Amino acid sequence: MASTSISKAERSYIQAGLLASPARRTDGRTVTDFRSISLETGVAPLANGSARLSIGQNPHNGSGGTEVVAAAKLEVETVEEEDGTGDGRIVCSVSCSPSAYPNLSTGALDDLQHDLTTVLHQTLSDRSLHPSNLVILPGKKSWLLNLDILVLADSGNIYDALFMAARAALWDTKVPRTRSVEYKAKRNEPIAKNTSGGSGDMDVDQDTTSGFDTRKIISNAIDFELPDYWDEGEVLDGRDRWPVCVTLNLVPPVHYLDALPLEEASTPVRLLLVFSFPSSAPPTLQAMRMLGAGEVNVAELKSLVTEGEKYAKEMMTAITFKLKEEDVRRNQKAREKFAKR
């Protein structure tokens, strides 16, 4: 993670405020308060799903805060039996705008992008989250889902922002419906004379007339077609499973949420907890990582995971409510556009 320059006096002051009773933070929030979150889907017209998310942005002029844009794009790839990609793949990538980290060198920025990409990709590509509708032709063709996220500004709590934006973009993603097709050479009427010296006509198979049998999906299909437009289709299977991340910033014996850059620089250890909340199963801890030089014992870790699940559940509920609102807004907009035709 990008480092923020901070003096010992500033670090001591910030830690003393967090340890006070009640805690004091520079922006007046409590230890469990998030800054305002803004979310919008459908921001990239050429993507199959997209979202823009900001944390702590000034509502009057749109400045400040942490801001990320996520876009999901589907492309067809041929399945190689030996590589185990027959049911589709998910590939995640995080890029950081140099303006978001003006104090980082090119090498340090590359390292940061690699770290962010690793956490996101390893979590979201896990088999337990894999959508079933990335298959096009079993054993032959499937969808490759590329999820690209761009960090436009980092004003703290970037991991939580990345996972919220990823969840929103994947929630918004539409998989084009496909229809399997099979080439069938047709047996025509006799059209050639037998030149072997005998009498009568000779039947031959001709490919002058070919057809595509699309009446039903068949196991020996060799290709497919798209009955929908590129931006239509069905949502990703199991989209309620996409996880959220909650970062617990630890200044023992307290923890706090949604840290500002100076707070992050004053925190000896941060615990990333990524939870999935499938609608028909118990919550799942998809990933856990510790950042920083501090330590956490096993007893403390168990308590922190329990607290983190509670915070993640609240975050997931709020994000899902907003995403459903976005669905309604965009459906209404689509109906209005259709009515004008």
ZATI-98264 format. One record per atom (N, C-alpha, C): x, y, z; residue in three letters. Coordinates in steps of 0.001 Angstrom, whole numbers, padded with zeros to 6 digits, always signed. Layout:
<milums>
XYZALA...
</milums>
This chain:
<milums>
+000837-001178+000000MET+000000+000000+000000MET+000878+001236+000000MET+000378+002289-000628ALA+001136+003531-000704ALA+001357+004096+000683ALA+002573+004556+000924SER+002898+005113+002229SER+002642+006604+002239SER+002191+007104+003381THR+001962+008528+003569THR+002956+009028+004604THR+003647+010103+004266SER+004648+010646+005185SER+003955+011236+006403SER+004436+010858+007575ILE+003829+011339+008817ILE+004912+011403+009890ILE+004871+012437+010691SER+005861+012587+011757SER+005455+011760+012971SER+006409+011549+013872LYS+006117+010818+015097LYS+005078+011540+015941LYS+005133+012863+015955ALA+004169+013627+016737ALA+002758+013466+016182ALA+002631+013500+014856GLU+001311+013308+014241GLU+000790+011908+014528GLU+001662+010918+014402ARG+001246+009538+014663ARG+000780+009382+016108ARG+001515+009946+017028SER+001151+009854+018444SER-000175+010544+018710SER-000386+011699+018087TYR-001630+012452+018290TYR-002835+011660+017764TYR-002690+011096+016573ILE-003800+010340+015972ILE-004104+009096+016795ILE-003082+008376+017223GLN-003305+007179+018030GLN-003945+007521+019367GLN-003519+008629+019981ALA-004107+009039+021260ALA-005588+009347+021094ALA-005949+009969+019971GLY-007358+010256+019712GLY-008179+008994+019544GLY-007626+008002+018856LEU-008336+006740+018646LEU-008497+005954+019943LEU-007538+006110+020848LEU-007583+005370+022119LEU-008362+006112+023201LEU-008757+007349+022937ALA-009504+008137+023927ALA-010906+007561+024103ALA-011558+007951+025165SER-012930+007505+025428SER-013808+008728+025694SER-014684+009100+024750PRO-014862+008458+023437PRO-013735+008817+022476PRO-013614+008028+021416ALA-012535+008229+020450ALA-012706+009553+019714ALA-011585+010155+019372ARG-011595+011399+018602ARG-010900+011143+017266ARG-011607+011476+016167ARG-011012+011383+014839ARG-011005+012765+014202ARG-010102+012980+013284THR-009922+014322+012726THR-011173+014854+012029THR-012008+013962+011485ASP-013222+014408+010798ASP-014477+014224+011647ASP-014311+013896+012929GLY-015449+013841+013834GLY-016220+012543+013836GLY-015839+011560+013007ARG-016572+010288+012980ARG-016239+009434+014195ARG-017142+008488+014486THR-016831+007475+015499THR-015980+006397+014849THR-015507+005445+015649VAL-014612+004419+015114VAL-015302+003465+014138VAL-016636+003399+014150THR-017350+002481+013250THR-018099+003206+012139THR-017909+004512+012019ASP-018595+005284+010986ASP-017827+005249+009671ASP-018558+005063+008581PHE-018000+005220+007246PHE-018266+006636+006752PHE-017409+007101+005875ARG-017718+008324+005142ARG-018856+008034+004158ARG-019396+009075+003561SER-020485+008883+002600SER-019988+008085+001403SER-020841+007189+000906ILE-020508+006340-000234ILE-021450+006670-001380ILE-020886+006901-002559SER-021666+007164-003765SER-021437+006034-004753SER-022511+005536-005348LEU-022413+004397-006260LEU-023328+004592-007457LEU-022796+004302-008636GLU-023585+004375-009873GLU-023160+003238-010785GLU-024122+002559-011395THR-023813+001474-012325THR-024073+001926-013759THR-023581+001117-014713GLY-023800+001435-016123GLY-023043+002654-016604GLY-021859+002889-016061VAL-021116+004109-016395VAL-020224+003932-017626VAL-019986+002693-018059ALA-019144+002421-019230ALA-020011+001786-020310ALA-020452+002545-021296PRO-021424+002037-022276PRO-020964+000812-023050PRO-019669+000642-023265LEU-019185-000467-024073LEU-018852-001710-023259LEU-019052-001660-021954ALA-018782-002809-021089ALA-020051-003626-020882ALA-019883-004885-020504ASN-021040-005721-020177ASN-021597-005417-018795ASN-020811-004742-017971GLY-021240-004302-016647GLY-020215-003323-016110GLY-020658-002304-015406SER-019703-001308-014919SER-020275-000562-013723SER-019382+000097-012994ALA-019796+000860-011819ALA-018721+001887-011469ALA-019162+002960-010881ARG-018262+003978-010321ARG-018619+004139-008850ARG-017604+004076-007997LEU-017843+004187-006565LEU-016861+005180-005953LEU-017375+005976-005037SER-016517+006914-004314SER-016851+006855-002831SER-015825+007045-002016ILE-015980+007105-000563ILE-015454+008447-000085ILE-016323+009215+000567GLY-015896+010476+001152GLY-015740+011612+000170GLY-016360+011509-000983GLN-016263+012587-001963GLN-017157+013754-001569GLN-016667+014966-001803ASN-017454+016163-001507ASN-018692+016194-002399ASN-019902+016179-001834PRO-021111+016112-002666PRO-021368+017388-003462PRO-020752+018491-003068HIS-021010+019768-003731HIS-020166+019960-004979HIS-018891+019564-004913ASN-018023+019774-006072ASN-017377+018494-006590ASN-017674+017347-005955GLY-017135+016068-006427GLY-015650+015884-006211GLY-015054+016674-005346SER-013617+016574-005110SER-013331+015738-003872SER-012066+015310-003767GLY-011638+014549-002596GLY-012187+013134-002590GLY-011831+012386-001579GLY-012334+011028-001409GLY-011581+010000-002234GLY-011970+008762-002035THR-011430+007625-002794THR-012407+007300-003909THR-011896+007177-005123GLU-012779+006950-006269GLU-012212+005864-007167GLU-013057+004892-007531VAL-012651+003810-008428VAL-013750+003556-009451VAL-013343+003110-010620VAL-014268+002719-011691VAL-013974+001276-012055VAL-015022+000464-012135ALA-014872-000959-012469ALA-015677-001272-013719ALA-015103-002096-014593ALA-015797-002493-015824ALA-015551-003969-016095ALA-016618-004685-016415ALA-016536-006103-016758ALA-016794-006261-018247ALA-015916-006979-018919LYS-016056-007205-020362LYS-015926-008690-020648LYS-016859-009226-021428LEU-016862-010640-021781LEU-016307-010841-023175LEU-015470-011860-023328GLU-014978-012241-024642GLU-014981-013755-024748GLU-015132-014242-025963VAL-015207-015683-026202VAL-013795-016252-026295VAL-013584-017380-025637GLU-012312-018069-025787GLU-012561-019549-026030GLU-011653-020135-026779THR-011725-021569-027061THR-011179-022342-025876THR-011897-023364-025495VAL-011530-024138-024309VAL-010416-025112-024655VAL-009397-025119-023832GLU-008358-026138-023908GLU-008622-027138-022792GLU-008876-028375-023146GLU-009301-029379-022168GLU-008322-029532-021015GLU-007025-029402-021317GLU-006047-029659-020283GLU-005904-028520-019290GLU-006397-027318-019609ASP-006183-026201-018687ASP-007349-025967-017730ASP-008390-026782-017818GLY-009475-026698-016852GLY-010312-025441-016929GLY-010440-024840-018130THR-011206-023600-018271THR-012535-023834-018988THR-013027-025055-018945GLY-014214-025390-019703GLY-015462-024658-019283GLY-015513-024166-018050ASP-016710-023456-017602ASP-016463-021958-017457ASP-015469-021447-018168GLY-015221-020010-018167GLY-014186-019586-017146GLY-013688-018374-017331ARG-012669-017847-016422ARG-013003-016419-016020ARG-012483-016017-014860ILE-012567-014642-014392ILE-011148-014141-014160ILE-010814-013022-014777VAL-009486-012433-014632VAL-009655-010990-014165VAL-009032-010662-013045CYS-009157-009323-012460CYS-007854-008548-012620CYS-007977-007260-012830SER-006810-006406-012967SER-007110-005041-012360SER-006152-004508-011606VAL-006301-003178-010992VAL-005197-002276-011516VAL-005589-001117-012034SER-004645-000097-012487SER-004838+001152-011638SER-003754+001848-011391CYS-003796+003054-010564CYS-003359+004261-011374CYS-004173+005282-011387SER-003792+006523-012047SER-002615+007144-011301SER-001574+007584-012014PRO-000450+008241-011328PRO-000873+009444-010499PRO-001961+010111-010912SER-002425+011278-010155SER-002995+010883-008794SER-003379+009603-008641ALA-003895+009139-007352ALA-002769+008927-006354ALA-001546+008717-006862TYR-000383+008472-006004TYR+000799+009308-006508TYR+000704+010617-006399PRO+001738+011488-006982PRO+003113+011319-006354PRO+003181+010778-005143ASN+004462+010636-004460ASN+005153+009303-004731ASN+004521+008431-005495LEU+005101+007123-005764LEU+005910+007141-007055LEU+007021+006438-007042SER+007800+006258-008264SER+007083+005255-009169SER+007553+005161-010405THR+006930+004226-011344THR+007019+002791-010830THR+008162+002427-010281GLY+008313+001077-009748GLY+007410+000808-008569GLY+007289+001782-007661ALA+006419+001612-006491ALA+004954+001529-006909ALA+004590+002290-007939LEU+003216+002243-008427LEU+002911+000875-009042LEU+003869+000331-009766ASP+003694-001016-010334ASP+003522-002056-009227ASP+004302-001934-008178ASP+004186-002868-007052ASP+002821-002763-006394ASP+002331-001544-006238LEU+001012-001335-005630LEU-000077-001961-006483LEU-000020-001738-007794GLN-001011-002316-008695GLN-000981-003841-008629GLN+000215-004395-008539HIS+000340-005858-008440HIS-000293-006365-007146HIS-000035-005686-006035ASP-000596-006115-004749ASP-002120-006059-004755ASP-002667-004973-005273LEU-004123-004819-005315LEU-004743-005864-006237LEU-004116-006083-007386THR-004626-007073-008337THR-004614-008470-007734THR-003544-008811-007043THR-003411-010155-006457THR-004530-010442-005467THR-004792-009496-004575VAL-005847-009693-003572VAL-007203-009846-004245VAL-007503-008987-005205LEU-008810-009024-005857LEU-008971-010286-006700LEU-007959-010599-007519HIS-008085-011736-008423HIS-008164-013061-007670HIS-007292-013254-006691GLN-007300-014514-005957GLN-008617-014745-005237GLN-009275-013681-004834THR-010550-013820-004126THR-011704-014067-005085THR-011827-013241-006113LEU-012997-013319-006987LEU-012942-014483-007975LEU-011756-015016-008237SER-011658-016153-009149SER-011793-017488-008432SER-012060-017464-007139ASP-012232-018697-006379ASP-013420-019494-006917ASP-013279-020806-006943ARG-014314-021653-007528ARG-015661-021539-006822ARG-015652-021217-005543SER-016915-021116-004803SER-017777-019955-005293SER-017190-019008-006013LEU-017931-017851-006506LEU-018218-017935-008001LEU-017773-018992-008646HIS-017805-019047-010108HIS-019239-019118-010648HIS-019608-018201-011561PRO-020956-018256-012159PRO-021069-019441-013113PRO-022218-020075-013108SER-022401-021255-013954SER-022696-020888-015404SER-023087-019641-015674ASN-023498-019294-017035ASN-022390-018641-017860ASN-021138-019000-017571LEU-020039-018579-018434LEU-019731-019627-019501LEU-020441-020749-019459VAL-020256-021799-020460VAL-021069-021445-021705VAL-020448-021591-022881ILE-021159-021375-024146ILE-021428-022727-024807ILE-020363-023422-025171LEU-020454-024787-025690LEU-019596-025679-024802LEU-020192-026584-024074PRO-019413-027411-023139PRO-018206-028058-023803PRO-017042-027827-023224GLY-015822-028420-023731GLY-015260-027768-024970GLY-015926-026687-025448LYS-015475-026064-026706LYS-015254-024561-026576LYS-016270-023863-026093LYS-016158-022407-025986LYS-016781-021926-024678LYS-016216-020860-024144SER-016744-020282-022899SER-016446-018794-022890SER-017034-018117-021918TRP-016794-016687-021757TRP-015600-016457-020829TRP-014749-015545-021231LEU-013699-015031-020366LEU-014168-013686-019842LEU-014331-013570-018526LEU-014801-012327-017918LEU-013586-011545-017410LEU-013323-010428-018037ASN-012245-009537-017611ASN-012828-008429-016749ASN-012404-008369-015499LEU-012851-007309-014599LEU-011678-006356-014383LEU-011797-005165-014921ASP-010743-004158-014820ASP-011201-003019-013931ASP-010357-002645-012980ILE-010686-001562-012059ILE-009591-000502-012135ILE-010017+000737-012229LEU-009095+001865-012275LEU-009271+002704-011016LEU-008180+002911-010289VAL-008187+003771-009108VAL-007905+005195-009564VAL-008899+006055-009449LEU-008752+007450-009863LEU-008229+008324-008734LEU-008579+007978-007513ALA-008124+008744-006345ALA-008132+007832-005134ALA-007132+007999-004271ASP-007051+007191-003055ASP-006925+008122-001861ASP-008033+008229-001155SER-008050+009012+000084SER-008324+008087+001257SER-007725+006876+001189GLY-007880+005910+002267GLY-008906+004839+001982GLY-008699+003661+002594ASN-009645+002542+002546ASN-009847+002008+001129ASN-008751+001841+000402ILE-008855+001452-000997ILE-009361+000030-001172ILE-009023-000901-000285TYR-009454-002292-000455TYR-010978-002422-000356TYR-011573-001751+000612ASP-013029-001794+000719ASP-013670-001228-000546ASP-013093-000143-001061ALA-013636+000491-002266ALA-013525-000438-003470ALA-012395-001134-003602LEU-012208-002046-004731LEU-013256-003151-004742LEU-013493-003757-003596PHE-014440-004870-003551PHE-015886-004393-003715PHE-016208-003222-003193MET-017561-002700-003415MET-017791-002387-004886MET-016808-001779-005540ALA-016939-001463-006958ALA-017004-002738-007790ALA-016193-003737-007429ALA-016219-005014-008145ALA-017584-005680-008013ALA-018124-005696-006806ARG-019448-006296-006602ARG-020500-005585-007446ARG-020427-004262-007488ALA-021412-003492-008253ALA-021293-003771-009748ALA-020061-003811-010274ALA-019877-004057-011704ALA-020318-005465-012084ALA-020015-006454-011243LEU-020420-007832-011521LEU-021928-008009-011366LEU-022520-007307-010430TRP-023978-007316-010281TRP-024632-006760-011551TRP-024003-005768-012150ASP-024537-005095-013331ASP-024278-005871-014620ASP-023400-006858-014578THR-022970-007548-015794THR-024078-008413-016389THR-024248-008298-017701LYS-025193-009126-018446LYS-024407-010063-019360LYS-024756-011345-019303VAL-024143-012351-020162VAL-025049-012563-021376VAL-024565-012282-022588PRO-025420-012477-023773PRO-025919-013910-023876PRO-027185-014052-024187ARG-027725-015391-024397ARG-027162-015955-025692ARG-026855-017221-025688THR-026314-017865-026881THR-027216-019019-027300THR-027126-019366-028572ARG-027908-020473-029109ARG-026964-021354-029909ARG-026868-022610-029504SER-025961-023535-030181SER-026464-023834-031582SER-025537-023977-032503VAL-025890-024296-033882VAL-025042-025461-034355VAL-025613-026233-035286GLU-024911-027400-035830GLU-025003-027354-037341GLU-023888-027535-038012TYR-023890-027616-039473TYR-024375-028986-039901TYR-025318-028998-040817LYS-025829-030261-041339LYS-025756-030249-042863LYS-024914-031101-043396ALA-024891-031264-044845ALA-026137-032025-045260ALA-026824-031541-046288LYS-028094-032149-046687LYS-027911-033068-047899LYS-028610-034214-047846ARG-028557-035159-048962ARG-029580-034717-050000ARG-029071-034363-051157ASN-029943-033847-052218ASN-030454-034968-053120ASN-031314-034550-054010GLU-031803-035479-055019GLU-030644-035844-055943GLU-030729-036986-056636PRO-029662-037349-057572PRO-029432-036246-058592PRO-028193-035827-058730ILE-027930-034723-059654ILE-026784-035063-060617ILE-026165-036204-060460ALA-025032-036509-061337ALA-025228-037879-061992ALA-024860-037949-063187LYS-024943-039218-063896LYS-023796-040128-063500LYS-024099-041441-063473ASN-023063-042417-063187ASN-022196-042577-064434ASN-020939-042301-064318THR-020046-042369-065476THR-019201-043627-065477THR-019566-044585-064634SER-018761-045806-064544SER-019137-046826-065603SER-020077-046463-066462GLY-020458-047389-067526GLY-021787-048038-067260GLY-022298-048001-066045GLY-023576-048604-065726GLY-024703-047638-066009GLY-025876-048041-065683SER-027023-047189-065891SER-027498-046642-064562SER-028312-045594-064617GLY-028879-045020-063410GLY-028095-043814-062936GLY-028628-043180-061856ASP-028029-041971-061288ASP-027267-042313-060024ASP-026390-041376-059581MET-025588-041581-058381MET-025955-040523-057346MET-026269-040970-056096ASP-026570-040034-055013ASP-025268-039493-054439ASP-025182-038180-054251VAL-023999-037577-053630VAL-024462-036548-052607VAL-023672-036419-051547ASP-023941-035371-050556ASP-023390-034058-051070ASP-024171-033043-051043GLN-023774-031739-051547GLN-023749-030731-050420GLN-022812-029794-050465ASP-022791-028718-049478ASP-023219-027395-050100ASP-023863-027500-051271THR-024337-026263-051893THR-025449-025634-051087THR-026133-026437-050287THR-027172-025914-049401THR-026845-026356-047990THR-026528-025409-047153SER-026201-025750-045767SER-027225-025120-044848SER-027312-025610-043638GLY-028292-025085-042694GLY-027778-025122-041278GLY-028412-024347-040443PHE-028103-024338-039021PHE-029325-024804-038263PHE-029149-025882-037531ASP-030248-026422-036743ASP-030234-025743-035383ASP-031160-024819-035127THR-031202-024079-033864THR-032450-024401-033063THR-033083-025509-033383ARG-034323-025833-032682ARG-034087-026270-031252ARG-032937-026802-030977LYS-032621-027199-029609LYS-031104-027244-029448LYS-030662-027114-028210ILE-029233-027181-027940ILE-028804-028634-027993ILE-027782-028906-028747ILE-027356-030281-028943ILE-025903-030432-028548ILE-025560-031613-028095SER-024238-031833-027529SER-023143-031763-028568SER-023469-032019-029849ASN-022439-031994-030877ASN-022443-030688-031645ASN-022948-029614-031034ALA-022913-028302-031674ALA-021471-027877-031894ALA-021231-027187-033011ILE-019876-026761-033318ILE-019712-025250-033266ILE-020802-024522-033155ASP-020694-023065-033081ASP-021932-022527-032375ASP-022022-021191-032261PHE-023152-020581-031571PHE-023468-019239-032203PHE-024641-018733-031894GLU-025030-017408-032347GLU-025660-016661-031183GLU-025754-015349-031322LEU-026298-014491-030275LEU-027666-013977-030690LEU-028732-014444-030053PRO-030064-013929-030374PRO-030316-012542-029802PRO-029497-012109-028833ASP-029662-010802-028205ASP-028700-009791-028798ASP-028976-008515-028512TYR-027985-007487-028783TYR-026856-007640-027776TYR-025719-006961-028069TRP-024528-007144-027222TRP-024765-006725-025784TRP-025667-005753-025540ASP-025867-005251-024181ASP-027071-005876-023499ASP-027623-006940-024084GLU-028735-007634-023466GLU-028256-008984-022948GLU-029145-009689-022277GLY-028784-011010-021780GLY-029295-011227-020379GLY-028645-012156-019689GLU-029046-012498-018335GLU-027939-012130-017363GLU-028328-011878-016129VAL-027344-011495-015120VAL-026458-012692-014801VAL-025284-012422-014228LEU-024390-013498-013821LEU-025066-014369-012770LEU-024924-015658-012931ASP-025490-016590-011960ASP-024879-016364-010580ASP-025722-016393-009551GLY-025247-016270-008178GLY-024657-014908-007851GLY-025227-013854-008406ARG-024617-012545-008189ARG-024740-012067-006741ARG-025610-012686-005961ASP-025694-012334-004544ASP-024471-012813-003770ASP-023672-013717-004390ARG-022505-014262-003691ARG-021274-013360-003760ARG-021266-012388-004649TRP-020055-011568-004780TRP-019754-010881-003461TRP-018511-010981-002980PRO-018205-010560-001602PRO-017932-009075-001445PRO-017890-008672-000197VAL-017456-007328+000188VAL-016290-007468+001155VAL-015478-006426+001229CYS-014317-006424+002112CYS-014507-005365+003185CYS-014158-005714+004409VAL-014136-004736+005485VAL-012730-004741+006079VAL-012142-003557+006166THR-010793-003410+006697THR-010863-002944+008140THR-010349-003772+009035LEU-010270-003397+010443LEU-008882-002824+010706LEU-008856-001546+011042ASN-007598-000862+011350ASN-007364-000989+012850ASN-006227-001602+013216LEU-006004-001984+014613LEU-004969-001096+015285LEU-005429-000429+016337VAL-004542+000270+017264VAL-004885-000317+018630VAL-004257-001438+018955PRO-004655-002185+020161PRO-004802-001287+021391PRO-005921-001477+022111PRO-006890-002569+021989PRO-008118-002223+021154PRO-008092-001155+020356VAL-009279-000753+019602VAL-009075-001025+018115VAL-010187-001076+017396HIS-010148-001131+015937HIS-011130-000091+015410HIS-010890+000343+014193TYR-011776+001347+013601TYR-011888+001101+012099TYR-012906+001725+011487LEU-013225+001491+010079LEU-012947+002722+009230LEU-012802+002468+007923ASP-012708+003525+006908ASP-011665+004579+007272ASP-010409+004162+007283ALA-009324+005048+007692ALA-008972+006060+006616ALA-008604+007261+007059LEU-008038+008281+006196LEU-006549+007974+006001LEU-005907+008572+004995PRO-004487+008261+004745PRO-003582+008453+005956PRO-003737+009548+006702LEU-002893+009755+007877LEU-003202+008743+008975LEU-004468+008332+009066GLU-004830+007300+010042GLU-004186+005971+009659GLU-004201+005637+008351GLU-003562+004398+007904GLU-002068+004409+008233GLU-001435+005574+008042ALA-000006+005671+008325ALA+000292+005561+009814ALA-000716+005788+010642SER-000534+005719+012100SER-000932+004375+012675SER-001389+003462+011820THR-001932+002188+012278THR-000913+001070+012070THR-000534+000359+013116PRO+000508-000670+012988PRO+000082-001897+012199PRO-001196-002233+012180VAL-001644-003414+011456VAL-003079-003220+011003VAL-003365-003726+009806ARG-004725-003698+009270ARG-005122-005110+008875ARG-006354-005462+009189LEU-006866-006797+008907LEU-007948-006697+007837LEU-007690-007328+006685LEU-008676-007364+005603LEU-009513-008625+005737LEU-010818-008457+005838LEU-011743-009584+005932LEU-012725-009493+004779LEU-012777-010528+003949VAL-013649-010537+002775VAL-014725-011595+002995VAL-015977-011143+003047PHE-017102-012032+003330PHE-018056-012105+002146PHE-018573-013312+001927SER-019634-013537+000959SER-020898-013914+001720SER-022039-013392+001236PHE-023319-013654+001914PHE-024321-014231+000919PHE-024145-015514+000535PRO-025113-016136-000373PRO-026490-016206+000266PRO-027519-016051-000548SER-028879-015982-000014SER-029343-017305+000590SER-028788-018428+000125SER-029271-019730+000584SER-028239-020503+001390SER-027248-019796+001927ALA-026204-020481+002700ALA-025651-019526+003748ALA-024956-020050+004763PRO-024376-019186+005789PRO-023282-018292+005200PRO-022952-017199+005883PRO-021864-016329+005418PRO-020553-017099+005326PRO-019714-016705+004375THR-018431-017372+004152THR-017310-016351+004207THR-016269-016665+004957LEU-015065-015834+004964LEU-014226-016245+003758LEU-014270-015444+002702GLN-013603-015791+001452GLN-012097-015541+001502GLN-011673-014539+002250ALA-010246-014211+002293ALA-009953-013420+003558ALA-008703-013524+004011MET-008254-012760+005173MET-006776-012439+004984MET-006422-011181+005166ARG-005027-010760+005024ARG-004689-009735+006089ARG-003426-009749+006473MET-002943-008761+007434MET-001898-007896+006763MET-002012-006598+006936LEU-001069-005636+006385LEU-000406-004886+007539LEU+000903-004690+007449GLY+001600-003956+008492GLY+002520-004859+009291GLY+003223-004221+010218ALA+004234-004939+011004ALA+003721-005424+012351ALA+002479-005113+012697GLY+001934-005524+013989GLY+001557-006993+014016GLY+001130-007456+015176GLU+000730-008846+015362GLU-000627-008917+016041GLU-001321-010029+015808VAL-002618-010287+016428VAL-002616-011730+016899VAL-002943-011959+018164ASN-002975-013342+018648ASN-004277-014025+018242ASN-004318-015329+018429VAL-005442-016123+017934VAL-006760-015716+018592VAL-006741-015487+019901ALA-007973-015110+020605ALA-008513-013787+020078ALA-007631-012823+019866GLU-008061-011534+019332GLU-008575-011685+017909GLU-007917-012536+017127LEU-008315-012724+015743LEU-009732-013271+015629LEU-010070-014219+016471LYS-011418-014793+016442LYS-012462-013733+016731LYS-012210-012891+017715SER-013143-011816+018045SER-013256-010813+016910SER-012123-010504+016270LEU-012126-009534+015172LEU-012891-010065+013958LEU-012771-011353+013690VAL-013507-011939+012579VAL-015015-011846+012823VAL-015426-012091+014063THR-016843-011979+014410THR-017342-010553+014223THR-016555-009587+014692GLU-016928-008180+014513GLU-016927-007807+013034GLU-015925-008293+012314GLY-015838-007977+010896GLY-017018-008493+010103GLY-017504-009672+010460GLU-018678-010211+009771GLU-019894-009312+009973GLU-020039-008779+011169LYS-021164-007878+011443LYS-021066-006619+010586LYS-019875-006023+010519TYR-019697-004823+009709TYR-019904-005119+008220TYR-019376-006260+007773ALA-019506-006626+006360ALA-020961-006859+005984ALA-021738-007453+006890LYS-023156-007685+006637LYS-023896-006359+006454LYS-023586-005390+007304GLU-024207-004077+007176GLU-023821-003417+005858GLU-022550-003546+005489MET-022083-002971+004230MET-022766-003630+003037MET-022831-004969+003056MET-023448-005695+001966MET-024918-005327+001809MET-025628-005210+002932THR-027047-004858+002877THR-027249-003484+002243THR-026426-002524+002644ALA-026549-001177+002098ALA-026212-001135+000611ALA-025133-001832+000215ILE-024733-001843-001192ILE-025785-002532-002057ILE-026317-003662-001588THR-027318-004386-002360THR-028591-003560-002526THR-028994-002859-001481PHE-030164-001974-001579PHE-029943-000922-002661PHE-028749-000332-002681LYS-028437+000682-003683LYS-028398+000076-005075LYS-027854-001127-005212LEU-027788-001772-006516LEU-029181-002075-007061LEU-030085-002480-006192LYS-031459-002731-006643LYS-032137-001435-007065LYS-031831-000347-006359GLU-032329+000962-006776GLU-031801+001326-008164GLU-030524+001033-008396GLU-029931+001311-009699GLU-030590+000468-010787GLU-030927-000778-010483ASP-031634-001628-011448ASP-032961-001002-011851ASP-033704-000535-010857VAL-035002+000091-011131VAL-034825+001343-011978VAL-033844+002160-011628ARG-033610+003409-012359ARG-033259+003134-013818ARG-032381+002182-014048ARG-031952+001908-015409ARG-033047+001217-016223ARG-033843+000356-015586ASN-034957-000273-016293ASN-035993+000765-016708ASN-036256+001716-015821GLN-037194+002780-016143GLN-036670+003632-017294GLN-035385+003912-017252LYS-034776+004703-018320LYS-034840+003964-019651LYS-034631+002641-019619ALA-034698+001834-020842ALA-036120+001812-021412ALA-037125+001704-020509ARG-038512+001707-020985ARG-038877+003033-021626ARG-038419+004123-021023GLU-038691+005447-021585GLU-038044+005602-022964GLU-036826+005092-023092LYS-036132+005168-024367LYS-036845+004342-025432LYS-037336+003154-025036PHE-038045+002291-025966PHE-039368+002918-026390PHE-040034+003580-025451ALA-041330+004191-025760ALA-041209+005325-026765ALA-040050+005958-026837LYS-039845+007086-027746LYS-039579+006627-029173LYS-039291+005334-029347ARG-038985+004841-030695ARG-040228+004849-031595ARG
</milums>
